[in-house]
Amino acid sequence: MTLWFMTTNEGKVAEAREHFSHFGIPVRQFEFEATEPQTDDLEIVALSKLEQAIPHLPEPDDMLLVEDAGLFIDSLNGFPGVYSSYALETLGVQGVLTLMKHLESKDPIQDGNLRSAEFRAVAALYHNGETTVAEGVCPGRISHSSVEGEGFGFDPIFIPADLDADGEALPVGEMGDRSTHGTPFGGITMEEKQHYSHRRRALSSLLSHLDIRG
Ligand code: IMP
């Protein structure tokens, strides 16, 4: 059973491959140019792309996965949100930092609240005529400077919120059992990112809906 992941983003493929490997499901990249509908709803985008790609599946009983994500920054009224790819191409991570330069406090909790943001991912999986949809969220905050290292997209400037003992995200600024200690996704390994990741959460939820475990 092959799971085709429709994306041009190799970072996403690596993360999905790592996650599904724990369930013995091989992931292959599916290159397909779908038209994106004009909407501010990630689920509508993911379902539309899935529908366009289904007729092009190599084998009718293969699985097809589409996953759409965005970074939602509270102080920017949810920008870039569904425009995340466009914002990354035009402003880049430095442009986002510049937009938020004035949002700073010496008090770490207040600083975290001023710079709070979350990643959201919607994953849609098609298999044997059925489509399952799941969402994953990763709350956190935007750093004051970018890091270089692993990751892609906004990873250099996104610091995930700490997690409690059950792996649930805590309010920004609260100390948890698992923490990156202020390091953005871009400064930690992909395996460590998986504990926090919106994408991993969406994929886990997808697998639990499908009864393959998550
Ligand atoms: P997409 O439309 O799902 O490909 O994602 C929208 C934008 O958000 C792209 O520019 C991605 O690089 C970025 N993005 C999505 N997920 C992540 C992530 O896990 N880390 C950093 N950036 C991400």
Residues whose N, C-alpha, C, O or C-beta is under 5 A from the ligand:
A	BS01	IMP	E67 D68 A69 G70 S84 S85 L88 F152 G153 F154 D155
